[in-house]
Structure formats: C-alpha cells, structure tokens
C-alpha cells in the first residue's frame, strides 16, 4: 500500500510510515522529535523498532521530497 502526495504538481508515492512522518511533521512545525518519540508515535509503545529504521524512513522521505523540488533542508533538519 502506498499514498500519493503532490508537491508543485509532481506526484510522489510514499509508504504509510513516510506518510505518517510527513503528517506528524506538518502538524507540529518547529518541533524537535527524538527517535524514541517517533517510534512511540508511529509504531507504538510495544514496537520492536530500531533507531535506524526511523533514520531510513526519514532519509527516504527527504529524498522523495527533494526530488520533487521541495526545499527539504530548510524545513526538516536533524539535530
């Protein structure tokens, strides 16, 4: 299953987790999230998810948005 989002007329296919990440980031602009917070929010308390899984989903989402021309570096930063 994938979701389709559009930026500047360009359609992007994103996974359900990428879609959930994007939604979370859009609902909470200028908020810093730890990997643990992202895991708890998107996978749940009992999830057996590694930090690197989160990194992978964020990296993939960034790349898809970058390819569509979205200035991702201005809006999504790793601290």
Backbone as ProteinMPNN parsed JSONL, in Angstrom:
{"seq_chain_A": "XXXXXXXXXXXXXXXXXXXXXXXXXXXXXXXXXXXXXXXXXXXXXXXXXXXXXXXXXXXXXXXXXXXXXXXXXXXXXXX", "coords_chain_A": {"N_chain_A": [[0.833, -1.174, 0.0], [0.533, 2.205, -0.824], [0.759, 5.77, -0.488], [-0.258, 8.717, -2.186], [1.13, 11.806, -2.722], [1.211, 15.295, -3.55], [3.38, 17.744, -4.779], [3.991, 20.891, -5.961], [2.732, 20.17, -8.345], [3.899, 17.752, -8.897], [3.655, 14.325, -8.545], [4.081, 12.123, -5.847], [4.897, 8.956, -4.615], [4.511, 7.559, -1.49], [5.367, 5.588, 1.362], [3.228, 4.085, 3.887], [4.387, 4.673, 6.443], [6.142, 6.778, 5.824], [4.253, 8.64, 5.017], [2.875, 8.991, 7.423], [4.951, 10.075, 8.979], [5.39, 12.497, 7.578], [2.901, 13.728, 7.964], [2.955, 14.025, 10.767], [5.137, 15.782, 11.063], [4.127, 18.007, 9.694], [1.924, 18.684, 11.244], [3.15, 19.514, 13.545], [5.001, 21.862, 13.353], [8.328, 23.165, 13.586], [9.025, 21.704, 15.814], [11.092, 19.605, 17.739], [11.822, 16.21, 17.462], [12.667, 13.237, 19.134], [14.24, 10.131, 18.211], [13.102, 8.103, 19.671], [10.625, 9.237, 20.402], [9.434, 9.385, 17.873], [9.272, 6.672, 17.225], [7.546, 5.764, 19.272], [5.232, 7.241, 18.642], [4.611, 6.54, 15.955], [4.936, 3.75, 15.668], [4.21, 2.639, 18.065], [4.027, 1.825, 21.59], [4.881, -0.787, 22.316], [6.486, -1.541, 20.237], [9.002, -3.201, 18.396], [11.165, -1.741, 17.203], [14.015, -0.476, 15.599], [16.31, 2.29, 16.053], [17.582, 2.945, 13.678], [15.776, 2.224, 11.768], [13.913, 4.263, 11.831], [15.59, 6.331, 10.965], [16.022, 5.482, 8.346], [13.434, 5.658, 7.179], [12.978, 8.436, 7.415], [15.115, 9.412, 5.878], [14.424, 8.357, 3.341], [11.971, 9.679, 2.889], [12.854, 12.346, 2.869], [14.477, 12.298, 0.554], [12.617, 11.734, -1.49], [10.98, 14.021, -1.355], [12.894, 15.976, -1.919], [13.584, 15.31, -4.557], [11.277, 16.112, -5.808], [11.547, 18.774, -5.769], [11.117, 20.156, -3.44], [12.258, 22.307, -0.874], [13.788, 20.762, 1.23], [15.877, 20.851, 3.12], [15.566, 23.266, 4.394], [13.371, 22.873, 5.946], [13.268, 20.415, 7.282], [15.299, 19.209, 9.564], [18.066, 17.471, 10.956], [19.063, 17.253, 14.242]], "CA_chain_A": [[0.0, 0.0, 0.0], [1.253, 3.473, -0.848], [-0.02, 7.002, -0.533], [0.205, 9.646, -3.204], [1.082, 13.212, -2.34], [1.58, 16.165, -4.664], [4.082, 18.991, -4.474], [4.252, 21.644, -7.191], [2.229, 19.415, -9.482], [4.604, 16.472, -9.024], [3.086, 13.287, -7.685], [5.064, 11.285, -5.165], [4.377, 7.804, -3.882], [5.188, 7.382, -0.209], [4.89, 4.458, 2.155], [2.396, 4.525, 5.016], [5.205, 5.278, 7.513], [6.589, 8.08, 5.338], [3.068, 9.499, 5.061], [2.637, 9.303, 8.836], [6.009, 11.005, 9.379], [5.107, 13.796, 6.977], [1.758, 14.287, 8.681], [3.407, 14.436, 12.097], [5.966, 16.978, 10.914], [3.274, 19.128, 9.279], [1.065, 19.06, 12.376], [3.981, 20.05, 14.633], [6.156, 22.57, 12.786], [9.34, 23.721, 14.503], [9.186, 20.861, 16.996], [12.148, 18.602, 17.661], [11.404, 14.876, 17.89], [13.705, 12.225, 19.283], [13.9, 8.874, 17.536], [12.19, 7.374, 20.558], [9.29, 9.829, 20.255], [8.894, 8.975, 16.574], [8.91, 5.252, 17.335], [6.35, 5.655, 20.12], [4.092, 7.834, 17.95], [4.273, 5.879, 14.69], [4.919, 2.293, 15.766], [3.559, 2.257, 19.304], [4.841, 1.585, 22.782], [5.448, -2.137, 22.345], [7.152, -1.82, 18.961], [10.385, -3.674, 18.414], [11.713, -0.998, 16.073], [15.342, 0.077, 15.851], [16.506, 3.695, 15.702], [17.99, 3.058, 12.274], [14.563, 2.106, 10.954], [13.401, 5.633, 11.756], [16.522, 7.053, 10.095], [15.775, 5.044, 6.975], [12.174, 6.246, 6.711], [13.175, 9.882, 7.279], [16.002, 9.597, 4.725], [13.658, 8.1, 2.121], [11.012, 10.769, 2.727], [13.629, 13.523, 2.45], [14.916, 12.139, -0.834], [11.448, 11.862, -2.369], [10.587, 15.429, -1.372], [13.972, 16.7, -2.598], [13.455, 15.048, -5.991], [10.119, 16.867, -6.295], [11.893, 20.189, -5.741], [10.814, 20.764, -2.149], [13.493, 22.69, -0.178], [13.7, 19.966, 2.456], [16.893, 21.238, 4.1], [15.056, 24.417, 5.143], [12.196, 22.524, 6.737], [13.432, 19.178, 8.056], [16.705, 19.14, 9.936], [18.481, 16.557, 12.014], [19.875, 17.974, 15.236]], "C_chain_A": [[0.883, 1.243, 0.0], [0.255, 4.624, -0.846], [0.566, 7.869, -1.633], [0.038, 11.062, -2.677], [1.549, 14.028, -3.539], [2.282, 17.402, -4.135], [4.42, 19.661, -5.794], [3.836, 20.871, -8.44], [2.908, 18.077, -9.705], [4.025, 15.48, -8.031], [4.203, 12.411, -7.131], [4.345, 10.13, -4.493], [5.19, 7.65, -2.611], [4.574, 6.193, 0.518], [3.983, 4.968, 3.272], [3.204, 5.183, 6.144], [5.727, 6.648, 7.093], [5.439, 9.087, 5.386], [2.773, 9.928, 6.496], [3.69, 10.279, 9.363], [5.723, 12.407, 8.855], [3.945, 14.477, 7.695], [2.139, 14.795, 10.06], [4.216, 15.727, 12.018], [5.134, 18.201, 10.529], [2.373, 19.61, 10.413], [1.835, 19.732, 13.504], [5.214, 20.76, 14.072], [7.056, 23.117, 13.89], [9.489, 22.934, 15.795], [10.283, 19.837, 16.736], [11.597, 17.289, 18.203], [12.632, 13.996, 18.063], [13.289, 10.992, 18.488], [12.889, 8.092, 18.371], [10.766, 7.916, 20.457], [8.646, 9.409, 18.938], [8.461, 7.518, 16.608], [7.627, 5.098, 18.134], [5.103, 6.141, 19.381], [3.658, 7.01, 16.746], [4.169, 4.361, 14.781], [4.215, 1.804, 17.026], [4.536, 1.858, 20.387], [5.559, 0.24, 22.752], [6.222, -2.5, 21.085], [8.592, -2.256, 19.186], [11.102, -3.064, 17.208], [13.036, -0.375, 16.481], [15.396, 1.546, 15.438], [16.807, 3.862, 14.219], [16.814, 2.883, 11.324], [13.948, 3.487, 10.768], [14.275, 6.448, 10.807], [16.252, 6.735, 8.63], [14.504, 5.665, 6.407], [12.308, 7.758, 6.504], [14.044, 10.172, 6.06], [15.238, 9.407, 3.411], [12.647, 9.214, 1.848], [11.72, 12.033, 2.253], [13.989, 13.445, 0.972], [13.749, 12.297, -1.802], [11.007, 13.319, -2.474], [11.618, 16.282, -2.106], [13.85, 16.53, -4.115], [12.282, 15.808, -6.605], [10.384, 18.374, -6.284], [11.579, 20.899, -4.439], [12.12, 21.09, -1.43], [13.571, 22.043, 1.212], [14.693, 20.415, 3.527], [16.449, 22.429, 4.944], [13.992, 24.019, 6.152], [12.343, 21.282, 7.614], [14.914, 18.978, 8.325], [16.923, 18.115, 11.033], [19.383, 17.333, 12.959], [20.496, 16.998, 16.203]], "O_chain_A": [[1.863, 1.318, 0.74], [-0.924, 4.458, -1.16], [1.747, 7.761, -1.964], [-1.043, 11.462, -2.246], [2.207, 13.503, -4.437], [1.837, 18.026, -3.171], [5.067, 19.059, -6.651], [4.516, 20.919, -9.465], [2.53, 17.339, -10.615], [3.918, 15.76, -6.836], [5.129, 12.018, -7.84], [3.298, 10.318, -3.872], [6.419, 7.614, -2.654], [3.411, 5.847, 0.309], [3.977, 6.163, 3.566], [2.741, 6.156, 6.739], [5.757, 7.576, 7.901], [5.635, 10.245, 5.751], [2.458, 11.09, 6.75], [3.363, 11.203, 10.108], [5.805, 13.385, 9.598], [4.007, 15.67, 7.995], [1.702, 15.868, 10.477], [4.009, 16.65, 12.806], [5.409, 19.308, 10.991], [2.094, 20.804, 10.526], [1.25, 20.438, 14.326], [6.341, 20.315, 14.29], [6.597, 23.477, 14.974], [10.028, 23.451, 16.773], [10.383, 19.277, 15.645], [10.983, 17.257, 19.269], [13.535, 14.013, 17.227], [12.119, 10.836, 18.138], [11.948, 7.499, 17.842], [9.807, 7.144, 20.429], [7.452, 9.113, 18.893], [7.406, 7.167, 16.08], [6.718, 4.379, 17.718], [4.041, 5.526, 19.481], [2.462, 6.802, 16.538], [3.393, 3.75, 14.045], [3.686, 0.693, 17.058], [5.71, 1.591, 20.131], [6.728, 0.152, 23.129], [6.576, -3.664, 20.895], [9.293, -1.739, 20.055], [11.578, -3.772, 16.321], [13.164, 0.183, 17.57], [14.629, 1.99, 14.584], [16.342, 4.809, 13.584], [16.862, 3.354, 10.187], [13.512, 3.836, 9.671], [13.766, 7.168, 9.949], [16.255, 7.627, 7.781], [14.501, 6.147, 5.274], [11.801, 8.295, 5.519], [13.742, 11.083, 5.289], [15.386, 10.2, 2.482], [12.486, 9.642, 0.705], [11.245, 12.712, 1.343], [13.823, 14.414, 0.232], [13.897, 12.942, -2.84], [10.696, 13.797, -3.565], [11.256, 17.207, -2.834], [13.995, 17.495, -4.865], [12.297, 16.113, -7.797], [9.549, 19.158, -6.735], [11.754, 22.113, -4.338], [13.01, 20.242, -1.373], [13.434, 22.718, 2.232], [14.381, 20.363, 4.717], [16.899, 22.588, 6.079], [13.738, 24.749, 7.11], [11.608, 21.124, 8.589], [15.682, 18.623, 7.43], [16.084, 17.921, 11.912], [20.339, 17.984, 12.537], [21.216, 17.406, 17.115]]}, "name": "protein", "num_of_chains": 1, "seq": "XXXXXXXXXXXXXXXXXXXXXXXXXXXXXXXXXXXXXXXXXXXXXXXXXXXXXXXXXXXXXXXXXXXXXXXXXXXXXXX"}
